[in-house]
Amino acid sequence: MSDSCRTVVDAKNAFQSCKSPYAKDRVEFYDSWGENYEKDAALMSYRAPHLAVDFLSENFLGSREEARVLDVACGSGWVAKLMVELGFRHFVGVDGSKIMLELADKTGLYQDLKLALLGPEPLPAQTGAFDVVIIVGALDHGFIPVSIFRELCHAAKPGGVVCMARGEHSSKSGAGYKEDLERELQLMEEEGLWSPVGLKQTDRYMEDPQLSTDRTNELQKEERYIAGRVYLYKKSIH
């Protein structure tokens, strides 16, 4: 049941707690976090879904009403709720948490929802079936491995787009993940699998969950945020 009395401290604790190195623990945590997830995200000024969807919308040239969208790590359905406001209508969601998928189902926006823990399990999506593949968050050490990018690309139709958003969390493992991520993106480009459409950078991806409350209060608002990026690629047509 959603807690209407959640505070920023509660939200920070939740964001920090979800980083267990064990997949089973992370799934159990997200199952327990589901009802408070969007509330905590709002408390932390988590802007990733809006940033990704807006950047995608600015660069999408196809028919929105006909486009098939694969929403990876869909969580409670936040991304689909934003996309439907911009004219998109057809969604398939994938997530590792059964409770999150139940929340996504309640939106009534998804034609299909699939349970899969990506990395240990393959992406449950038909090859070449989607006009848009989008993943917001979950791209960090201990979550979705960089090897999944090829599966995201395979799921897109030739000429379809793949949109990925991640925050630049201040940790050694996060920096290492970013290096591996950008190396893989570049390699896939060199192999002719896709080409870059654009890159959107922001200094205000979300408030830094690692900052203590006292430290946060000392900082100017703009200093409380971590940076983030939205990557957009177009799958090759051959």
C-alpha positions in Angstrom: 0.0 0.0 0.0 1.3 3.5 -0.9 2.6 5.5 2.0 1.3 9.1 1.7 3.7 10.3 4.4 6.9 9.5 2.5 9.8 12.0 2.9 13.0 12.8 1.0 14.9 10.7 3.5 12.7 7.7 2.8 13.1 8.2 -0.9 16.9 8.4 -0.6 17.1 5.3 1.5 15.0 3.5 -1.1 17.2 4.6 -4.0 20.3 3.5 -2.1 18.8 0.2 -1.1 18.0 -0.9 -4.6 21.7 -1.3 -5.5 22.2 -4.8 -4.0 24.7 -6.8 -6.1 22.4 -9.8 -6.0 19.7 -10.1 -8.6 17.3 -11.9 -6.3 17.6 -9.2 -3.6 17.0 -6.5 -6.2 13.8 -8.2 -7.5 12.5 -8.6 -3.9 13.3 -4.9 -3.2 11.5 -3.7 -6.3 8.5 -5.9 -5.5 8.3 -4.2 -2.1 9.0 -0.7 -3.5 6.4 -0.8 -6.2 3.6 1.1 -4.5 5.9 3.9 -3.4 8.2 4.0 -6.5 6.7 7.0 -8.4 6.2 9.0 -5.2 9.8 8.5 -4.2 11.0 9.3 -7.7 9.0 12.6 -7.5 10.6 13.4 -4.1 14.0 12.9 -5.7 13.2 15.1 -8.7 13.8 12.1 -11.0 13.5 13.6 -14.5 14.7 10.6 -16.6 11.3 9.5 -18.0 10.5 13.1 -19.1 13.9 13.7 -20.5 13.9 10.4 -22.5 10.4 10.7 -23.8 10.8 14.4 -24.8 14.0 13.7 -26.7 12.5 10.7 -28.4 9.4 12.7 -29.4 11.6 15.5 -30.9 13.3 13.0 -33.2 10.6 10.5 -34.0 9.4 10.8 -37.6 7.1 7.9 -38.0 3.4 7.4 -37.3 2.9 7.5 -33.5 -0.5 5.9 -33.6 0.9 2.9 -35.5 4.3 2.6 -33.8 5.0 -0.4 -31.7 6.9 0.4 -28.5 9.0 -2.0 -26.4 9.3 -0.5 -23.0 12.2 -2.2 -21.3 12.5 -2.1 -17.5 9.1 -0.6 -17.7 8.5 -0.5 -13.9 5.1 1.0 -13.0 4.4 2.2 -16.6 5.6 5.8 -16.2 7.2 6.0 -19.6 4.1 4.6 -21.4 1.9 7.1 -19.5 4.1 10.0 -20.9 4.3 8.5 -24.4 0.5 8.0 -24.7 0.1 11.8 -24.1 2.2 12.3 -27.2 0.2 10.0 -29.4 1.8 6.6 -29.0 -0.7 3.8 -28.6 0.9 0.3 -28.7 3.1 -0.9 -25.9 4.8 -4.1 -24.8 6.5 -3.9 -21.4 9.3 -6.0 -19.9 10.5 -5.9 -16.2 12.1 -8.2 -13.7 9.6 -7.4 -10.9 6.2 -9.1 -10.9 4.7 -6.3 -8.7 5.9 -3.6 -11.0 4.3 -5.4 -13.9 1.1 -5.6 -12.0 1.2 -1.8 -11.6 2.0 -1.3 -15.2 -1.0 -3.5 -16.1 -3.3 -1.3 -14.1 -2.5 1.6 -16.4 -4.4 -0.2 -19.2 -1.8 0.9 -21.7 0.1 -2.3 -22.5 -1.0 -4.9 -24.9 1.5 -7.4 -23.4 3.7 -7.5 -20.3 6.6 -9.9 -19.9 8.5 -10.9 -16.8 12.3 -11.3 -17.3 15.4 -10.5 -15.3 17.6 -9.2 -18.1 21.2 -10.4 -18.2 20.6 -13.7 -16.5 17.6 -14.0 -18.9 17.4 -12.9 -22.6 15.1 -10.1 -23.7 11.7 -11.7 -24.4 11.1 -9.8 -27.6 10.6 -10.7 -31.2 13.5 -9.7 -33.5 12.8 -6.7 -35.8 9.3 -6.1 -34.4 9.4 -2.6 -32.8 9.5 0.9 -34.1 10.7 2.2 -30.8 12.7 0.4 -28.1 13.1 2.5 -24.9 14.9 1.9 -21.6 14.9 4.5 -18.8 17.2 3.9 -15.8 18.5 0.4 -14.9 21.6 1.1 -16.9 24.2 0.8 -14.1 26.6 -1.7 -12.5 24.6 -4.6 -10.9 21.5 -4.0 -13.0 21.3 -4.5 -16.7 24.6 -5.5 -18.4 25.9 -3.7 -21.4 25.5 -6.9 -23.4 21.8 -6.2 -23.5 22.2 -3.3 -26.0 22.6 -5.8 -28.8 19.3 -7.4 -27.8 17.6 -4.0 -27.7 18.9 -3.3 -31.2 17.8 -6.7 -32.5 14.3 -6.0 -31.2 14.0 -2.8 -33.2 12.7 -2.9 -36.8 15.2 -1.8 -39.5 15.0 2.0 -39.4 13.5 1.8 -35.9 15.0 3.8 -32.9 16.5 2.7 -29.6 16.4 5.3 -26.8 18.4 4.8 -23.6 18.6 7.1 -20.5 21.0 6.7 -17.6 22.2 8.8 -14.7 25.9 9.3 -14.0 26.0 8.2 -10.4 29.1 9.1 -8.5 30.7 5.7 -7.9 33.7 3.9 -9.2 31.5 1.1 -10.5 29.2 3.6 -12.2 32.2 5.2 -14.0 33.3 1.7 -15.1 29.9 0.9 -16.4 29.8 4.1 -18.4 33.1 3.3 -20.1 31.9 -0.2 -21.0 28.6 1.2 -22.2 30.1 3.8 -24.5 32.7 1.3 -25.8 29.8 -1.1 -26.7 27.7 1.6 -28.3 30.7 2.7 -30.4 31.5 -0.9 -31.4 27.9 -1.5 -32.5 28.1 1.6 -34.6 31.4 0.5 -36.2 29.8 -2.9 -37.0 27.0 -1.1 -38.8 24.2 -2.3 -36.5 22.9 1.3 -35.9 23.8 4.9 -36.2 23.5 7.8 -33.7 20.5 10.1 -34.0 21.5 12.3 -31.1 22.7 12.6 -27.5 21.0 14.7 -24.9 23.0 15.7 -21.8 21.5 17.2 -18.6 23.0 18.4 -15.4 19.7 17.7 -13.6 18.9 14.1 -14.1 17.8 13.6 -10.4 18.9 14.6 -7.0 21.9 12.7 -5.8 20.7 9.9 -3.5 24.2 9.6 -2.0 24.1 13.0 -0.4 23.2 13.1 3.2 20.2 15.3 4.2 22.5 17.8 6.0 24.8 18.0 3.1 21.9 18.5 0.7 20.6 21.4 2.8 24.0 23.1 2.5 24.1 23.0 -1.3 22.5 25.2 -3.8 19.7 23.4 -5.6 21.6 22.9 -8.9 24.5 21.3 -6.9 22.2 18.6 -5.5 21.8 16.8 -8.9 23.6 14.2 -10.7 24.1 14.5 -14.5 22.6 12.2 -17.0 22.4 11.3 -20.7 19.8 10.2 -23.2 21.2 8.2 -26.1 19.2 7.8 -29.3 20.2 5.4 -32.1 18.6 4.3 -35.4 18.8 0.7 -36.4 20.4 0.1 -39.8 18.1 -0.9 -42.6 20.3 -3.7 -43.9 
